[in-house]
Amino acid sequence: MTSKSTLTITTGNLKGREFTFESRTTCIIGRAKDCYPKIPNDDKHSTISRYHCFLDINPPDIRIRDFGSKNGTFVNGKKIGQREAHQTPEEAAKIHFPECDLQGGDEFTLSDTSFRVAIAPDPENVKNIQHQIPPTIPSNQPNLWEMLKAFLLKAVGNESNIGVLGDCVLLKELGKGGFSLVYLAEHKQTKEKVALKVMLPKVAANQRAVNWFLREVENMKYLKHPNVVGLKESGYADETFFFTMEFCDGGSVLDLMEKRGVRTLPVAEAVAITLQVLDGLTYTHHAEIPNVKLADGSFAKGRGLIHRDLKPGNIFLANAGGKQVAKIGDYGLSKAFDQAGLSGQTLTGTAAGTPCFMPRQQVIDFKCAKPEVDVWAAAACLYFMLTGEFPRDLVGKDPIFAVLQSDAVPILDRTSAIPKPLAEVIDRALIDNPDIYYKTAAEFKQALLTVIES
């Protein structure tokens, strides 16, 4: 997790400039003002497109993709993307050009500007390689799931002393992802039902990365709010991370829509869910988390956590006294897993890379840590619940380029089933160019309350 990736410009008018990345991010190279690295928008660089190519960086990994630029991007002299001379940028946006993984020593070129890639590896990973520590798991998915299941069965059978798992009985599988399984479990003594999540690193995990990730998990335990799924217990054993979380018997918003066989939810229900989500975001964006250890052993208070991946699939629903309660789930687990370098994947190589619920600020810089990215995502979730569509038209387009080049479709163009005042608030909440309109969850909530109570 302390690997460092550096891009050095070796040819062109910017020769000698360096750009260093030490954590998970995305960035776009081009002449547009919000690009980084930004190329001057002048005659000397006019052959480079405004949004030329996309970098997905998870040190030490770097992946590059051309956006269908007029003059193309070349990696070690080989062209990886360029639109045809007769094609417009809009037509090129419908083409998903192949991605290319970059290694240390590689060069990529935009017109007469070339970048050289340098990778400074994590010393702990070097040590692991020297001792020939094999990867934690093979790459094929079936083996991953079998290993996860074997670990769970072993844990429940008390064959190893790993704490909370020994107190849980597995009831059924709830879901699985690229490197995780989620089970419904019941505590033997309390009979409380919990969601048990197990995650295996896809790379050889060094102790520094493990410690960093577990520290981030500890931060998440401080989140205590009725509209946030609570993280209960966590641990690491046999090269496996495990967590128990509050179980929401209603599943996710996506599950609800699928169960009912509908494309949309009633306006009142969708808005009620969103208001609760905004309450959860208001809390988490201002929560005081002990995250810095001081010389005297005490902890300084850090303010707030940003979700960065809010979507209908991780808005969960529970029943409390006959009332539906919405809770924000998966608060930071997957993001922290990536940040620690444990997933072995880049953003574009995962389902999370489809930016259907991301504002352009987050696509330009994935580590963007401002609360308004979650506010925009909450509005996008409300839009989806009311229309069954994503805010932007992404069909047949490169989704990342579409986010950069297009605005959200006005919601009344999708459906006439909602009141105009509500539509106006939602449309404002989905403005993200040049800035996101509502800066806080409280602002967006108040705007919604104003129109639904009038």
Secondary structure, 3 states (H helix, E strand, C coil): CCCEEEEEEEECCCCCCEEEECCCEEEEEECCCCCCCECCCCHHHCCCCCCCEEEEEECCEEEEEECCCCCCEEECCEEEECCCCCCCHHHHCCCCCCCEEECCCCEEEECCEEEEEEEECCHHHHHHHHCCCCCCCCCCHHHHHHHHHHHHHHHHCCCCCCHHHHHEEEEEEEEECCCEEEEEEEECCCCCEEEEEEECCCCCCCHHHHHHHHHHHHHHCCCCCCCECCEEEEEEECCEEEEEEECCCCCEHHHHHHHHCCCCCCHHHHHHHHHHHHHHHHHHHHCEEEEEECCCCCEEEEECCCCCCCCHHHEEEEEECCEEEEEECCCCHHHHHHHCCCCCCCHHHCHHHCCCCCCHHHHHCCCCCCCHHHHHHHHHHHHHHHHCCCCCCCCCCCHHHHHHHCCCCCHHHCCCCCCHHHHHHHHHHCCCCCCCCCCCHHHHHHHHHHHHHC
